[in-house]
Amino acid sequence: MEQIFAKLIARTTGIGERQVANTIGLLEEGCTIPFISRYRKEVTGTLDEMQVASVSDNLDKLKEIAKRKETILKTIEEQGKMTEELKTRIDSSWDSTELEDIYLPFKPKRK
């Protein structure tokens, strides 16, 4: 999953994929943004604090989208309406708006 995140964040921010992957690794270890930008420049390829914060923010967003995707897949599966094409569309989508648009027809209605 981290490789996918690294690719998506690198594309969004314009930072090298390797730098993003290394930064994600440090963030997952619990390192703070100021610590990474000041003391781990050799690992991140001299990313500044703003770039590390951008990677961190994008990582948080992608994690939220991944959780939402799991919920959506589970809900549609429970309804028995899951098709291979639908699963592929959900798996390949990393835009929250697009994901919700795909899910809308399957969303349980309130009574």
MOPAC internal coordinates of N, CA, C and O (Angstrom, degrees):
PM7 1SCF
backbone

  N    0.0000 0     0.00 0     0.00 0    0    0    0
  C    1.4555 1     0.00 0     0.00 0    1    0    0
  C    1.5332 1   110.02 1     0.00 0    2    1    0
  O    1.2310 1   120.60 1   141.38 1    3    2    1
  N    1.3328 1   116.45 1   -38.62 1    3    2    1
  C    1.4667 1   119.44 1  -179.00 1    5    3    2
  C    1.5271 1   111.61 1   -62.01 1    6    5    3
  O    1.2310 1   119.96 1   147.26 1    7    6    5
  N    1.3334 1   117.69 1   -32.74 1    7    6    5
  C    1.4619 1   120.19 1   178.64 1    9    7    6
  C    1.5233 1   110.83 1   -65.73 1   10    9    7
  O    1.2310 1   120.96 1   138.83 1   11   10    9
  N    1.3352 1   115.78 1   -41.17 1   11   10    9
  C    1.4661 1   120.10 1   177.53 1   13   11   10
  C    1.5220 1   109.55 1   -63.92 1   14   13   11
  O    1.2310 1   120.97 1   134.48 1   15   14   13
  N    1.3345 1   115.75 1   -45.52 1   15   14   13
  C    1.4630 1   120.36 1   178.82 1   17   15   14
  C    1.5207 1   110.43 1   -59.17 1   18   17   15
  O    1.2310 1   120.31 1   135.15 1   19   18   17
  N    1.3274 1   117.01 1   -44.85 1   19   18   17
  C    1.4646 1   121.27 1  -178.70 1   21   19   18
  C    1.5252 1   110.63 1   -60.64 1   22   21   19
  O    1.2310 1   120.15 1   136.62 1   23   22   21
  N    1.3447 1   117.32 1   -43.38 1   23   22   21
  C    1.4662 1   120.91 1   178.76 1   25   23   22
  C    1.5197 1   111.47 1   -62.41 1   26   25   23
  O    1.2310 1   120.64 1   132.84 1   27   26   25
  N    1.3355 1   116.38 1   -47.16 1   27   26   25
  C    1.4551 1   120.69 1  -178.16 1   29   27   26
  C    1.5289 1   112.02 1   -64.50 1   30   29   27
  O    1.2310 1   120.56 1   137.08 1   31   30   29
  N    1.3247 1   116.54 1   -42.92 1   31   30   29
  C    1.4692 1   120.83 1  -179.92 1   33   31   30
  C    1.5296 1   110.22 1   -67.56 1   34   33   31
  O    1.2310 1   120.34 1   139.11 1   35   34   33
  N    1.3253 1   116.96 1   -40.89 1   35   34   33
  C    1.4674 1   120.51 1   179.16 1   37   35   34
  C    1.5245 1   110.05 1   -61.23 1   38   37   35
  O    1.2310 1   120.38 1   138.33 1   39   38   37
  N    1.3192 1   116.88 1   -41.67 1   39   38   37
  C    1.4625 1   121.11 1   179.11 1   41   39   38
  C    1.5251 1   110.92 1   -65.34 1   42   41   39
  O    1.2310 1   120.53 1   139.68 1   43   42   41
  N    1.3443 1   116.60 1   -40.32 1   43   42   41
  C    1.4590 1   121.42 1  -177.55 1   45   43   42
  C    1.5296 1   112.29 1   -71.50 1   46   45   43
  O    1.2310 1   120.50 1   136.51 1   47   46   45
  N    1.3308 1   116.65 1   -43.49 1   47   46   45
  C    1.4636 1   120.81 1  -172.94 1   49   47   46
  C    1.5216 1   114.71 1   -92.93 1   50   49   47
  O    1.2310 1   120.19 1   161.01 1   51   50   49
  N    1.3176 1   117.25 1   -18.99 1   51   50   49
  C    1.4598 1   120.36 1  -177.11 1   53   51   50
  C    1.5187 1   112.92 1    80.78 1   54   53   51
  O    1.2310 1   120.48 1  -168.77 1   55   54   53
  N    1.3119 1   116.69 1    11.23 1   55   54   53
  C    1.4721 1   122.20 1   177.59 1   57   55   54
  C    1.5311 1   106.75 1   -91.31 1   58   57   55
  O    1.2310 1   120.44 1   -30.76 1   59   58   57
  N    1.3232 1   116.77 1   149.24 1   59   58   57
  C    1.4562 1   121.18 1  -179.83 1   61   59   58
  C    1.5238 1   112.10 1   -59.36 1   62   61   59
  O    1.2310 1   121.27 1   -37.13 1   63   62   61
  N    1.3363 1   115.17 1   142.87 1   63   62   61
  C    1.4668 1   120.12 1  -176.87 1   65   63   62
  C    1.5306 1   112.17 1   -60.91 1   66   65   63
  O    1.2310 1   120.34 1   141.13 1   67   66   65
  N    1.3119 1   116.96 1   -38.87 1   67   66   65
  C    1.4664 1   120.46 1   179.43 1   69   67   66
  C    1.5279 1   111.35 1   -64.80 1   70   69   67
  O    1.2310 1   120.83 1   138.60 1   71   70   69
  N    1.3485 1   116.02 1   -41.40 1   71   70   69
  C    1.4653 1   120.59 1   177.89 1   73   71   70
  C    1.5306 1   110.00 1   -62.68 1   74   73   71
  O    1.2310 1   120.90 1   137.47 1   75   74   73
  N    1.3262 1   115.89 1   -42.53 1   75   74   73
  C    1.4670 1   120.06 1  -179.94 1   77   75   74
  C    1.5286 1   110.06 1   -64.38 1   78   77   75
  O    1.2310 1   120.45 1   135.03 1   79   78   77
  N    1.3299 1   116.74 1   -44.97 1   79   78   77
  C    1.4638 1   120.64 1  -179.35 1   81   79   78
  C    1.5339 1   111.25 1   -60.69 1   82   81   79
  O    1.2310 1   120.50 1   137.15 1   83   82   81
  N    1.3309 1   116.65 1   -42.85 1   83   82   81
  C    1.4673 1   120.40 1   178.44 1   85   83   82
  C    1.5282 1   111.12 1   -65.35 1   86   85   83
  O    1.2310 1   120.52 1   140.19 1   87   86   85
  N    1.3244 1   116.61 1   -39.81 1   87   86   85
  C    1.4634 1   121.03 1   179.01 1   89   87   86
  C    1.5261 1   110.59 1   -65.55 1   90   89   87
  O    1.2310 1   120.46 1   137.91 1   91   90   89
  N    1.3253 1   116.73 1   -42.09 1   91   90   89
  C    1.4704 1   120.73 1   177.02 1   93   91   90
  C    1.5243 1   109.91 1   -59.82 1   94   93   91
  O    1.2310 1   120.68 1   137.43 1   95   94   93
  N    1.3157 1   116.31 1   -42.57 1   95   94   93
  C    1.4728 1   120.22 1   178.24 1   97   95   94
  C    1.5180 1   111.72 1   -58.34 1   98   97   95
  O    1.2310 1   120.32 1   135.64 1   99   98   97
  N    1.3357 1   117.00 1   -44.36 1   99   98   97
  C    1.4637 1   120.63 1   179.06 1  101   99   98
  C    1.5321 1   111.24 1   -66.55 1  102  101   99
  O    1.2310 1   120.39 1   139.31 1  103  102  101
  N    1.3372 1   116.85 1   -40.69 1  103  102  101
  C    1.4689 1   119.99 1   179.03 1  105  103  102
  C    1.5324 1   110.63 1   -64.30 1  106  105  103
  O    1.2310 1   120.62 1   140.71 1  107  106  105
  N    1.3286 1   116.43 1   -39.29 1  107  106  105
  C    1.4680 1   120.54 1   179.39 1  109  107  106
  C    1.5302 1   111.57 1   -67.43 1  110  109  107
  O    1.2310 1   120.59 1   152.90 1  111  110  109
  N    1.3277 1   116.47 1   -27.10 1  111  110  109
  C    1.4690 1   120.64 1   176.95 1  113  111  110
  C    1.5289 1   111.59 1   -76.17 1  114  113  111
  O    1.2310 1   120.68 1   170.02 1  115  114  113
  N    1.3312 1   116.31 1    -9.98 1  115  114  113
  C    1.4622 1   120.13 1   178.18 1  117  115  114
  C    1.5207 1   114.52 1   100.48 1  118  117  115
  O    1.2310 1   120.20 1  -171.86 1  119  118  117
  N    1.3140 1   117.22 1     8.14 1  119  118  117
  C    1.4649 1   120.05 1   178.65 1  121  119  118
  C    1.5342 1   109.37 1   -70.71 1  122  121  119
  O    1.2310 1   120.83 1   -34.06 1  123  122  121
  N    1.3109 1   116.02 1   145.94 1  123  122  121
  C    1.4642 1   120.73 1   179.29 1  125  123  122
  C    1.5237 1   110.16 1   -86.51 1  126  125  123
  O    1.2310 1   121.08 1   -18.91 1  127  126  125
  N    1.3145 1   115.54 1   161.09 1  127  126  125
  C    1.4647 1   121.16 1  -179.27 1  129  127  126
  C    1.5351 1   111.56 1   -60.22 1  130  129  127
  O    1.2310 1   119.07 1   131.42 1  131  130  129
  N    1.3500 1   119.37 1   -48.58 1  131  130  129
  C    1.4753 1   118.33 1   178.68 1  133  131  130
  C    1.5381 1   112.72 1   -61.18 1  134  133  131
  O    1.2310 1   120.47 1   141.28 1  135  134  133
  N    1.3347 1   116.71 1   -38.72 1  135  134  133
  C    1.4611 1   120.19 1   179.22 1  137  135  134
  C    1.5242 1   110.47 1   -62.54 1  138  137  135
  O    1.2310 1   120.62 1   133.81 1  139  138  137
  N    1.3364 1   116.42 1   -46.19 1  139  138  137
  C    1.4639 1   120.49 1  -178.75 1  141  139  138
  C    1.5261 1   110.67 1   -62.65 1  142  141  139
  O    1.2310 1   120.49 1   134.53 1  143  142  141
  N    1.3317 1   116.66 1   -45.47 1  143  142  141
  C    1.4666 1   119.32 1  -175.72 1  145  143  142
  C    1.5233 1   112.57 1   -70.92 1  146  145  143
  O    1.2310 1   119.77 1   153.63 1  147  146  145
  N    1.3217 1   118.05 1   -26.37 1  147  146  145
  C    1.4665 1   120.10 1  -178.32 1  149  147  146
  C    1.5216 1   113.18 1   -93.51 1  150  149  147
  O    1.2310 1   120.52 1   138.62 1  151  150  149
  N    1.3487 1   116.62 1   -41.38 1  151  150  149
  C    1.4662 1   119.14 1  -169.17 1  153  151  150
  C    1.5186 1   114.39 1  -112.98 1  154  153  151
  O    1.2310 1   119.42 1   177.05 1  155  154  153
  N    1.3053 1   118.72 1    -2.95 1  155  154  153
  C    1.4674 1   120.43 1  -179.55 1  157  155  154
  C    1.5245 1   111.67 1  -124.46 1  158  157  155
  O    1.2310 1   120.78 1  -146.07 1  159  158  157
  N    1.3343 1   116.11 1    33.93 1  159  158  157
  C    1.4591 1   120.72 1  -179.51 1  161  159  158
  C    1.5296 1   111.78 1   -61.50 1  162  161  159
  O    1.2310 1   120.14 1   146.66 1  163  162  161
  N    1.3241 1   117.34 1   -33.34 1  163  162  161
  C    1.4705 1   120.16 1   179.84 1  165  163  162
  C    1.5303 1   111.18 1   -67.66 1  166  165  163
  O    1.2310 1   120.09 1   151.88 1  167  166  165
  N    1.3207 1   117.43 1   -28.12 1  167  166  165
  C    1.4658 1   121.50 1   179.44 1  169  167  166
  C    1.5268 1   110.81 1   -82.42 1  170  169  167
  O    1.2310 1   120.68 1   139.26 1  171  170  169
  N    1.3190 1   116.31 1   -40.74 1  171  170  169
  C    1.4675 1   120.51 1  -175.41 1  173  171  170
  C    1.5260 1   113.34 1   -88.96 1  174  173  171
  O    1.2310 1   119.80 1   174.02 1  175  174  173
  N    1.3066 1   117.99 1    -5.98 1  175  174  173
  C    1.4615 1   119.66 1  -178.15 1  177  175  174
  C    1.5146 1   111.73 1    74.92 1  178  177  175
  O    1.2310 1   120.30 1  -139.34 1  179  178  177
  N    1.3041 1   117.03 1    40.66 1  179  178  177
  C    1.4745 1   126.13 1   177.42 1  181  179  178
  C    1.5323 1   114.37 1    61.25 1  182  181  179
  O    1.2310 1   120.16 1  -139.87 1  183  182  181
  N    1.3090 1   117.29 1    40.13 1  183  182  181
  C    1.4645 1   120.20 1   173.68 1  185  183  182
  C    1.5257 1   108.72 1   -72.01 1  186  185  183
  O    1.2310 1   120.81 1   -40.04 1  187  186  185
  N    1.3187 1   116.07 1   139.96 1  187  186  185
  C    1.4592 1   118.98 1   177.28 1  189  187  186
  C    1.5336 1   109.89 1   -86.32 1  190  189  187
  O    1.2310 1   121.19 1    -2.69 1  191  190  189
  N    1.3230 1   115.33 1   177.31 1  191  190  189
  C    1.4678 1   121.09 1  -174.68 1  193  191  190
  C    1.5257 1   112.32 1   -61.41 1  194  193  191
  O    1.2310 1   120.17 1   141.87 1  195  194  193
  N    1.3234 1   117.29 1   -38.13 1  195  194  193
  C    1.4654 1   121.20 1   179.78 1  197  195  194
  C    1.5319 1   111.30 1   -65.59 1  198  197  195
  O    1.2310 1   120.35 1   139.55 1  199  198  197
  N    1.3137 1   116.94 1   -40.45 1  199  198  197
  C    1.4607 1   120.98 1   179.68 1  201  199  198
  C    1.5282 1   110.84 1   -68.23 1  202  201  199
  O    1.2310 1   120.45 1   138.82 1  203  202  201
  N    1.3282 1   116.75 1   -41.18 1  203  202  201
  C    1.4724 1   120.18 1   177.88 1  205  203  202
  C    1.5264 1   109.83 1   -64.78 1  206  205  203
  O    1.2310 1   120.32 1   139.53 1  207  206  205
  N    1.3363 1   117.00 1   -40.47 1  207  206  205
  C    1.4618 1   120.85 1   177.65 1  209  207  206
  C    1.5256 1   110.59 1   -63.71 1  210  209  207
  O    1.2310 1   120.23 1   141.74 1  211  210  209
  N    1.3127 1   117.16 1   -38.26 1  211  210  209
  C    1.4598 1   121.43 1   177.80 1  213  211  210
  C    1.5287 1   110.73 1   -63.66 1  214  213  211
  O    1.2310 1   120.48 1   136.64 1  215  214  213
  N    1.3198 1   116.69 1   -43.36 1  215  214  213
  C    1.4715 1   120.78 1   177.16 1  217  215  214
  C    1.5281 1   109.56 1   -61.75 1  218  217  215
  O    1.2310 1   120.54 1   136.09 1  219  218  217
  N    1.3239 1   116.57 1   -43.91 1  219  218  217
  C    1.4657 1   121.50 1  -179.82 1  221  219  218
  C    1.5332 1   111.58 1   -62.27 1  222  221  219
  O    1.2310 1   120.47 1   134.83 1  223  222  221
  N    1.3295 1   116.70 1   -45.17 1  223  222  221
  C    1.4679 1   120.54 1   179.59 1  225  223  222
  C    1.5277 1   111.61 1   -63.08 1  226  225  223
  O    1.2310 1   121.13 1   134.79 1  227  226  225
  N    1.3301 1   115.45 1   -45.21 1  227  226  225
  C    1.4643 1   119.41 1   179.06 1  229  227  226
  C    1.5220 1   111.44 1   -64.37 1  230  229  227
  O    1.2310 1   120.49 1   142.86 1  231  230  229
  N    1.3300 1   116.67 1   -37.14 1  231  230  229
  C    1.4606 1   120.78 1   178.10 1  233  231  230
  C    1.5236 1   110.65 1   -63.27 1  234  233  231
  O    1.2310 1   120.17 1   136.67 1  235  234  233
  N    1.3239 1   117.27 1   -43.33 1  235  234  233
  C    1.4632 1   121.16 1   177.71 1  237  235  234
  C    1.5251 1   111.50 1   -60.80 1  238  237  235
  O    1.2310 1   120.62 1   136.95 1  239  238  237
  N    1.3269 1   116.43 1   -43.05 1  239  238  237
  C    1.4628 1   120.49 1   179.33 1  241  239  238
  C    1.5249 1   110.96 1   -62.90 1  242  241  239
  O    1.2310 1   120.68 1   135.57 1  243  242  241
  N    1.3214 1   116.30 1   -44.43 1  243  242  241
  C    1.4612 1   120.01 1  -178.92 1  245  243  242
  C    1.5282 1   111.83 1   -65.99 1  246  245  243
  O    1.2310 1   120.50 1   144.50 1  247  246  245
  N    1.3254 1   116.64 1   -35.50 1  247  246  245
  C    1.4699 1   119.62 1   176.66 1  249  247  246
  C    1.5232 1   110.89 1   -64.70 1  250  249  247
  O    1.2310 1   120.68 1   139.39 1  251  250  249
  N    1.3350 1   116.30 1   -40.61 1  251  250  249
  C    1.4662 1   120.50 1   177.64 1  253  251  250
  C    1.5287 1   110.92 1   -63.66 1  254  253  251
  O    1.2310 1   120.68 1   137.68 1  255  254  253
  N    1.3247 1   116.30 1   -42.32 1  255  254  253
  C    1.4612 1   120.43 1   178.63 1  257  255  254
  C    1.5302 1   109.99 1   -63.84 1  258  257  255
  O    1.2310 1   120.27 1   139.98 1  259  258  257
  N    1.3322 1   117.09 1   -40.02 1  259  258  257
  C    1.4681 1   120.75 1   179.03 1  261  259  258
  C    1.5312 1   110.75 1   -62.26 1  262  261  259
  O    1.2310 1   120.40 1   138.46 1  263  262  261
  N    1.3368 1   116.84 1   -41.54 1  263  262  261
  C    1.4696 1   120.47 1   176.87 1  265  263  262
  C    1.5182 1   110.77 1   -63.26 1  266  265  263
  O    1.2310 1   120.79 1   137.43 1  267  266  265
  N    1.3152 1   116.09 1   -42.57 1  267  266  265
  C    1.4640 1   120.74 1  -179.79 1  269  267  266
  C    1.5248 1   110.73 1   -63.75 1  270  269  267
  O    1.2310 1   120.68 1   139.67 1  271  270  269
  N    1.3351 1   116.31 1   -40.33 1  271  270  269
  C    1.4558 1   120.72 1   178.02 1  273  271  270
  C    1.5255 1   110.80 1   -60.00 1  274  273  271
  O    1.2310 1   120.32 1   137.08 1  275  274  273
  N    1.3276 1   117.00 1   -42.92 1  275  274  273
  C    1.4702 1   121.12 1   178.19 1  277  275  274
  C    1.5251 1   110.64 1   -59.44 1  278  277  275
  O    1.2310 1   120.72 1   134.97 1  279  278  277
  N    1.3287 1   116.22 1   -45.03 1  279  278  277
  C    1.4644 1   121.08 1   179.64 1  281  279  278
  C    1.5235 1   110.73 1   -62.65 1  282  281  279
  O    1.2310 1   120.62 1   134.59 1  283  282  281
  N    1.3052 1   116.41 1   -45.41 1  283  282  281
  C    1.4628 1   121.14 1  -179.24 1  285  283  282
  C    1.5278 1   110.39 1   -62.81 1  286  285  283
  O    1.2310 1   120.41 1   132.93 1  287  286  285
  N    1.3286 1   116.82 1   -47.07 1  287  286  285
  C    1.4641 1   120.44 1   179.20 1  289  287  286
  C    1.5238 1   111.29 1   -59.46 1  290  289  287
  O    1.2310 1   120.63 1   136.51 1  291  290  289
  N    1.3272 1   116.40 1   -43.49 1  291  290  289
  C    1.4619 1   121.24 1  -179.60 1  293  291  290
  C    1.5289 1   110.90 1   -63.63 1  294  293  291
  O    1.2310 1   120.35 1   135.84 1  295  294  293
  N    1.3221 1   116.94 1   -44.16 1  295  294  293
  C    1.4601 1   121.42 1  -178.70 1  297  295  294
  C    1.5275 1   111.62 1   -63.28 1  298  297  295
  O    1.2310 1   120.61 1   133.30 1  299  298  297
  N    1.3220 1   116.45 1   -46.70 1  299  298  297
  C    1.4678 1   120.09 1  -179.45 1  301  299  298
  C    1.5224 1   110.19 1   -67.00 1  302  301  299
  O    1.2310 1   120.23 1   142.10 1  303  302  301
  N    1.3183 1   117.16 1   -37.90 1  303  302  301
  C    1.4705 1   121.96 1   178.06 1  305  303  302
  C    1.5255 1   110.27 1   -61.72 1  306  305  303
  O    1.2310 1   120.59 1   137.18 1  307  306  305
  N    1.3331 1   116.48 1   -42.82 1  307  306  305
  C    1.4702 1   120.90 1   179.47 1  309  307  306
  C    1.5278 1   111.85 1   -64.00 1  310  309  307
  O    1.2310 1   120.75 1   149.44 1  311  310  309
  N    1.3260 1   116.17 1   -30.56 1  311  310  309
  C    1.4642 1   120.46 1   178.32 1  313  311  310
  C    1.5262 1   111.73 1   -77.34 1  314  313  311
  O    1.2310 1   120.50 1   166.36 1  315  314  313
  N    1.3282 1   116.65 1   -13.64 1  315  314  313
  C    1.4580 1   121.24 1  -179.01 1  317  315  314
  C    1.5247 1   113.28 1    76.21 1  318  317  315
  O    1.2310 1   120.15 1  -158.59 1  319  318  317
  N    1.3057 1   117.31 1    21.41 1  319  318  317
  C    1.4652 1   121.50 1  -176.40 1  321  319  318
  C    1.5259 1   112.89 1  -109.05 1  322  321  319
  O    1.2310 1   120.24 1  -168.84 1  323  322  321
  N    1.3171 1   117.15 1    11.16 1  323  322  321
  C    1.4545 1   120.96 1  -177.09 1  325  323  322
  C    1.5252 1   110.62 1   -75.62 1  326  325  323
  O    1.2310 1   120.85 1   -51.47 1  327  326  325
  N    1.3197 1   115.99 1   128.53 1  327  326  325
  C    1.4605 1   121.68 1   172.75 1  329  327  326
  C    1.5280 1   107.55 1  -116.64 1  330  329  327
  O    1.2310 1   121.04 1   -16.03 1  331  330  329
  N    1.3058 1   115.61 1   163.97 1  331  330  329
  C    1.4649 1   119.98 1   179.83 1  333  331  330
  C    1.5287 1   110.63 1   -64.27 1  334  333  331
  O    1.2310 1   120.81 1   140.38 1  335  334  333
  N    1.3303 1   116.05 1   -39.62 1  335  334  333
  C    1.4669 1   120.64 1   179.40 1  337  335  334
  C    1.5340 1   111.01 1   -63.74 1  338  337  335
  O    1.2310 1   120.78 1   136.98 1  339  338  337
  N    1.3267 1   116.12 1   -43.02 1  339  338  337
  C    1.4656 1   121.16 1   179.32 1  341  339  338
  C    1.5240 1   110.76 1   -64.07 1  342  341  339
  O    1.2310 1   120.52 1   136.33 1  343  342  341
  N    1.3140 1   116.62 1   -43.67 1  343  342  341
  C    1.4698 1   121.24 1   179.07 1  345  343  342
  C    1.5345 1   110.26 1   -61.15 1  346  345  343
  O    1.2310 1   120.55 1   138.02 1  347  346  345
  N    1.3176 1   116.54 1   -41.98 1  347  346  345
  C    1.4660 1   121.35 1   178.87 1  349  347  346
  C    1.5231 1   110.99 1   -63.69 1  350  349  347
  O    1.2310 1   120.54 1   136.51 1  351  350  349
  N    1.3435 1   116.57 1   -43.49 1  351  350  349
  C    1.4719 1   120.33 1   178.94 1  353  351  350
  C    1.5230 1   111.15 1   -61.53 1  354  353  351
  O    1.2310 1   120.39 1   137.03 1  355  354  353
  N    1.3229 1   116.85 1   -42.97 1  355  354  353
  C    1.4667 1   120.70 1  -179.64 1  357  355  354
  C    1.5233 1   110.30 1   -67.19 1  358  357  355
  O    1.2310 1   120.60 1   134.52 1  359  358  357
  N    1.3322 1   116.46 1   -45.48 1  359  358  357
  C    1.4689 1   120.50 1  -179.29 1  361  359  358
  C    1.5237 1   112.65 1   -61.77 1  362  361  359
  O    1.2310 1   120.16 1   145.27 1  363  362  361
  N    1.3222 1   117.30 1   -34.73 1  363  362  361
  C    1.4588 1   119.86 1  -175.43 1  365  363  362
  C    1.5320 1   112.78 1   -86.54 1  366  365  363
  O    1.2310 1   119.68 1   168.67 1  367  366  365
  N    1.3134 1   118.22 1   -11.33 1  367  366  365
  C    1.4561 1   121.35 1  -177.60 1  369  367  366
  C    1.5332 1   111.27 1   -87.42 1  370  369  367
  O    1.2310 1   121.34 1   -49.83 1  371  370  369
  N    1.3342 1   115.04 1   130.17 1  371  370  369
  C    1.4738 1   120.18 1   175.44 1  373  371  370
  C    1.5237 1   111.06 1  -124.23 1  374  373  371
  O    1.2310 1   120.82 1  -160.75 1  375  374  373
  N    1.3253 1   116.03 1    19.25 1  375  374  373
  C    1.4563 1   122.32 1   177.16 1  377  375  374
  C    1.5289 1   107.18 1  -109.62 1  378  377  375
  O    1.2310 1   120.30 1   -58.09 1  379  378  377
  N    1.3275 1   117.03 1   121.91 1  379  378  377
  C    1.4622 1   120.20 1  -174.69 1  381  379  378
  C    1.5268 1   112.78 1   -62.57 1  382  381  379
  O    1.2310 1   119.98 1   144.00 1  383  382  381
  N    1.3164 1   117.65 1   -36.00 1  383  382  381
  C    1.4634 1   120.55 1   178.97 1  385  383  382
  C    1.5230 1   110.79 1   -66.16 1  386  385  383
  O    1.2310 1   120.89 1   134.21 1  387  386  385
  N    1.3074 1   115.90 1   -45.79 1  387  386  385
  C    1.4683 1   120.63 1   178.58 1  389  387  386
  C    1.5224 1   110.53 1   -61.91 1  390  389  387
  O    1.2310 1   120.90 1   139.22 1  391  390  389
  N    1.3188 1   115.88 1   -40.78 1  391  390  389
  C    1.4623 1   121.14 1   179.66 1  393  391  390
  C    1.5260 1   111.22 1   -61.61 1  394  393  391
  O    1.2310 1   120.52 1   135.40 1  395  394  393
  N    1.3113 1   116.60 1   -44.60 1  395  394  393
  C    1.4674 1   120.55 1   179.02 1  397  395  394
  C    1.5284 1   111.17 1   -67.34 1  398  397  395
  O    1.2310 1   120.20 1   145.40 1  399  398  397
  N    1.3267 1   117.22 1   -34.60 1  399  398  397
  C    1.4635 1   120.42 1   176.44 1  401  399  398
  C    1.5276 1   111.14 1   -64.08 1  402  401  399
  O    1.2310 1   120.47 1   139.32 1  403  402  401
  N    1.3241 1   116.70 1   -40.68 1  403  402  401
  C    1.4677 1   121.12 1   177.48 1  405  403  402
  C    1.5282 1   109.87 1   -63.89 1  406  405  403
  O    1.2310 1   120.74 1   139.81 1  407  406  405
  N    1.3202 1   116.18 1   -40.19 1  407  406  405
  C    1.4718 1   122.28 1  -174.94 1  409  407  406
  C    1.5243 1   113.46 1   -76.62 1  410  409  407
  O    1.2310 1   119.72 1   155.06 1  411  410  409
  N    1.3211 1   118.14 1   -24.94 1  411  410  409
  C    1.4588 1   122.82 1  -172.67 1  413  411  410
  C    1.5336 1   114.84 1   -48.11 1  414  413  411
  O    1.2310 1   118.52 1   131.45 1  415  414  413
  N    1.3321 1   120.42 1   -48.55 1  415  414  413
  C    1.4737 1   118.86 1  -179.09 1  417  415  414
  C    1.5330 1   113.97 1   -66.06 1  418  417  415
  O    1.2310 1   120.17 1   162.25 1  419  418  417
  N    1.3359 1   117.27 1   -17.75 1  419  418  417
  C    1.4591 1   120.93 1  -177.09 1  421  419  418
  C    1.5216 1   113.21 1  -102.60 1  422  421  419
  O    1.2310 1   121.12 1   175.31 1  423  422  421
  N    1.3194 1   115.46 1    -4.69 1  423  422  421
  C    1.4583 1   121.24 1  -177.20 1  425  423  422
  C    1.5347 1   109.18 1   -64.23 1  426  425  423
  O    1.2310 1   120.04 1   -51.32 1  427  426  425
  N    1.3367 1   117.52 1   128.68 1  427  426  425
  C    1.4711 1   119.84 1   178.40 1  429  427  426
  C    1.5247 1   110.95 1   -62.08 1  430  429  427
  O    1.2310 1   120.89 1   -44.58 1  431  430  429
  N    1.2969 1   115.90 1   135.42 1  431  430  429
  C    1.4676 1   121.39 1   179.62 1  433  431  430
  C    1.5181 1   109.89 1   -83.30 1  434  433  431
  O    1.2310 1   120.90 1   -35.37 1  435  434  433
  N    1.3294 1   115.89 1   144.63 1  435  434  433
  C    1.4559 1   120.43 1   175.81 1  437  435  434
  C    1.5086 1   109.39 1   -78.74 1  438  437  435
  O    1.2310 1   121.06 1   -35.81 1  439  438  437
  N    1.3032 1   115.58 1   144.19 1  439  438  437
  C    1.4711 1   119.57 1  -179.15 1  441  439  438
  C    1.4999 1   111.55 1  -100.74 1  442  441  439
  O    1.2310 1   120.10 1   180.00 1  443  442  441

